[in-house]
Structure formats: C-alpha cells, structure tokens
Amino acid sequence: MTKQILNTMTKDGIKSIVLKIIAEIAPDEDLSNITPEVRLRDQLELDSMDFLDIVMELRKQYGIEVPEADYQELASLESCANYLEPKFAALQGS
Amino acid sequence: MSQHRIVITGIGLTAPNGNTLDEYRNNLLNKVSTIQNIETRYMGTVHAGVCDFDPLKYQTKKSIRIGTRAASIGIYCANEAIGDSSIDWEKVDRSRVGVYVGTTEHGNVETENEIYNISQYDYDTRFWTHHHNPRTVANNPAGEITINLKITGPHYAIGAACAAGNAGVIQACQMLLLEEIDFAIGGGVSESIHTFGIFAAFNSQNALAKHEDPTKASRPFDMARNGIVVSEGGCLYTLERLDDAKARGANIIAEIAGWAMNSDATDYVLPNPERQAQCMNIALNRAKKHVEDIQIVNTHATSTKQGDIQECEAINAVFGKSESTYINNTKSFIGHAMGAAGALELAGNIPSFRDKMVHPTINVDELDPQCNVGKLVIGEPVELDRVDAIFNNSFGMLGINSSLVVTRFHD
C-alpha cells in the first residue's frame, strides 16, 4: 500500500486494515459479523498477547507506534479507527 | 523404593516415514526411507527427514501460530498416545498426569527465526516478538502439551542430547515408581531440521551426510557412510503402573523392565565405548536379564565414521557372545531424529513382540569390517520364533548414554 493511499485512509479503511491483522492473529475466528462499537475481546477469543501482536503488526506494516498507555484505544474496531486515523494521516509528513 | 512394574499402554508418534505405528512399522519392514532434500536458510540444499502429520488434527490455527513446531509434534504424539491407550480421558484426574519430554535442544529454531526477522528491520529489537520467551523456554513442548490436554500435573523437559528420548521414558517411569503421578506421558521430540545451525555445525564437524540419493544418505555401518541425516519426529508413550493398567483393563503393549544412564566424562563429542558398555550392563542387571535373553538390540549408530565403530565395539563387548541377539538400526530409514530418536526407534521395534520380525538396517552396500557386530540384520527383515526382549540404545553429546530394556508383557 502506498503512502499516498495511507494518508487519505478513511475510518472504514482503517477498520479493514485492523480486521486483516486480526485475521492473521486469530485465524480460527469468524470475523464476518464483528460489531465495530463492541469490544473486540467480547466478540473474539483475544488475549493481551494478541493485542501485542496487533501493536507489532501496526509497527511492522505501517510504521505506526502505539504506546502502552494507549492500548485501551484498541478495544473496539470503532475506537481503533478513531485512534489510528490521525496516526495514518501523520504518515503524510514522514 | 516401590516395587511397581511399569508398562507401556499407548504409543503416539510421527516419523519421516509414518504418522502411526502401523504405517511406520510397515515402512520399516518394507525398507521404505523417505529422507528428502530440503532448502535451509544460508545452507541451501540438505538431506532431512520431514514429518507430514496434520497439526490441525489436535490444534487450532492460532495455537500453531503462537506455539512451536516442537510442541506441535509433541501435541500430536501425546494425543495419539492417549487415544491408543483407550483410557477414558474425560474421567482422568489430570492433576495426577505427568508430562516428560526429551529434547536434544530447544529454542534454536525460534531464535534463528527472530534474528532473521529483525535483520529485515536493520536489527531494530523493537521488532523482536513478545512470543520469543514462551516459545524458547526449555519446557515449551511439554508445557504446550499440558495446555492442549488440560493436564495440571507436572511437566518439564529432559535435556539429554540425543539420549533424550530414552531419558524422557526413564523419567516417566521414575515418577510413576515414586507415586508422584498415576499416569505418565514420556518420550521425546525434535524439530531440529528447522534450524540451519544444526546442519551447519555438523557440516563444519565433517559429520553431515551427503549422497546423490537422499534416501541412501543415512547409512550406518556402511563403508561409504559420511555423516548424519538430521530429521524431525516425535514419539510419546503413555506409561502406567501395572496394577493401575490392569485395573482399568488396559491393553498392555510392553513392560519397561530396566534402564540405565551414565556419563562418559571424557569428551564433548567423541563417544566412549567403555562407558557405553558399562551403561548397557547396568541396564541388563537392573532388568535381571542375560545377554541371551535379548533378541533385538537397536543401535544408536548415526552414520558417522567414528561413532558407529565405537558403538559396535561397545556392543561387541556386551553382546558379542550371544547367539540369540539380533542387531538393527532405524536411523538408516529415518535419519537422526535427535531428541526423539531413542523413543521413536524403540517404537519401531516394539511390534516385534507381535509379528516376530526384526526390521533390517538398510543402505549397507559394503559393511565396514569394524562394524561387523554380531547378528547385524542387513537389507532384509529376519523372522524369529519369538521376541521377548528389546534393548534400546541412545547416546548423546557430552557423553550421555542411555539403555532401555523393554519386554513382552507377561502377567
């Protein structure tokens, strides 16, 4: 994915990115009916190690850092999109 | 010390030439090796024994992703062994189950993978996975087995180089004798083909097998042998005290009649035939067997120039005068399964109690006269009138020796 596309990433696009990462981390899960507003851990078998994997994949794939104090922002797809949107936008300047 | 008798009630295995005991045994009797060429990081093409069991039979995709290959092998073998034991697993008190998994080494695969991973990020350690520690602790394979099977009794790794498979079985027996557990899962696993380091080290030692036909590369006792074929594999047994096994009406596969382990205390790599012979004699004495009582000796021989000769010297010293003892080698089919070798090779011979056949050693085109030991079974299986006792040798680096005496069960 090019930086230009990332810079203009919509919230729906960010949700797709996070879902794609979750699909790699939790390959046994059915992700077709995830409710964006509900906590991911209430819908999927995810533990704290899995969230560390999400953080790692954001770092590896997009160069985005999520400090430990912000992990709670990754609780739901909706909160992920809200939290990550400015971080994707900030890639423009990098 | 209690006087309990310890019996094998289940066998689960994966070998390069079989994912069940029947398949494995059939290939040993029909002289089928499946050693193949694989591509290894930095090393290029090497010969290896590769297992093709389906890890998804007992694991989720996620547990495979998080865990290790060694643990997947262990989980497969443990589940297969429990199935073979016909125990009503749902009713087993799992706080009284112990898991003892022999490994030659553990963590090299994962460490090499992570170093390669961060090399793609200019060696920035922020990209080092948080899974590294639980993957590389020595008890990883045994621990993942307990998580998979909800076993709350003790689990740990037995590190005994290439004697580890036997050592895992011995540890299981000892804990049953001590009555610390009521049901044991013991044996060994190895996934070493996924680390380039083991191949590179054997190569630097001039001890890595090379042959134009990979199925002929592992050739213990042959004049043209030139080293080890590294293989992956696993074999875990369910073991119980005889009284417990009989009480639940278990099918008793064999009895562990005796064992011994000792140390050479001489060299990092080179074996010591005197100490090996000493180990064998201790095992015979503990089993209250004479050499004439043993029908099959499984050799550890790994297809190295020196090691094969020295083991033959030790076997000659112990079994040289026995007219009733036949000698074979399983690594000629499956290569060296490292931490699994002792347990896996024993399993290859156990069906002899039933079918009375001694599987051969293959790939001996020209027998090294220094390896002309006793009744070495070469090329074709031999049928005996009966098989009552199997002697299983497994030796390892740093001079660790192990011998198991396994007998046909008599009440």
Interface residues (C-beta under 8 A of the other chain):
Chain A: I25 A26 P27 D28 E45 M49 L52 D53 M56 R59 K60
Chain B: T60 K61 K62 R65 I66 Y121 R126 F127 T129 H130 H131
